[in-house]
């Protein structure tokens, strides 16, 4: 899906990009449940979330380098 998103991003060249981290892994509720989850499962979820976060940051950098705007939303 990241490849498709990158292709669409390059083709459409949006004036404003709205980017967000994965809400489930970075939410306050997830922090409360951290101790209740299996350590391996929690690590896998966080790895997936960080891969997504790096991808979103890459798109934001590309957006800014072309003089366009981005909004990076972070859930609380």
C-alpha positions in Angstrom: 0.0 0.0 0.0 2.9 2.3 0.6 4.0 1.9 -3.0 0.5 2.8 -4.2 0.4 5.8 -1.9 3.8 7.1 -3.1 2.7 6.7 -6.8 -0.6 8.5 -6.1 1.3 11.2 -4.1 3.7 11.8 -7.0 1.0 11.8 -9.6 -1.5 14.1 -7.8 1.0 16.5 -6.1 -1.4 17.7 -3.5 -1.3 21.2 -2.3 -1.8 20.0 1.3 -0.9 16.5 2.6 -2.6 15.3 5.8 -0.4 12.8 7.5 -1.0 10.8 10.7 0.7 8.2 12.8 -1.2 4.9 13.5 -3.7 5.9 16.1 -3.9 2.5 17.8 -0.2 2.1 18.6 0.5 5.7 19.7 -2.7 6.3 21.7 -3.0 6.8 25.4 -5.1 3.6 25.6 -2.3 1.5 24.0 0.1 2.8 26.7 -2.3 1.6 29.4 -2.6 -1.8 27.8 1.2 -2.2 27.1 1.6 -4.3 30.3 -1.3 -6.6 29.3 0.0 -7.4 25.8 2.4 -10.2 25.0 5.9 -8.6 24.7 6.5 -10.0 21.2 3.1 -8.9 20.0 3.6 -5.4 21.4 7.0 -5.2 19.8 5.6 -6.3 16.4 2.8 -3.7 16.6 5.3 -0.9 17.5 7.6 -2.0 14.7 4.7 -1.7 12.2 3.8 1.7 13.6 7.3 3.0 13.3 7.6 1.8 9.7 4.4 3.7 9.0 5.7 6.8 10.9 9.0 6.8 8.9 7.0 6.5 5.6 4.7 9.4 6.6 7.8 11.5 7.5 9.3 10.7 4.1 6.1 11.9 2.4 6.1 15.1 4.5 9.7 15.8 3.6 9.0 15.3 -0.1 6.0 17.6 0.2 8.0 20.4 1.9 10.9 20.0 -0.5 8.5 20.9 -3.4 7.2 24.0 -1.5 3.8 22.5 -0.6 2.2 22.1 2.7 1.5 19.3 5.1 -0.4 18.8 8.3 0.9 16.1 10.6 -1.8 15.0 13.0 -1.0 13.1 16.2 -3.8 11.5 18.3 -3.7 11.9 22.1 
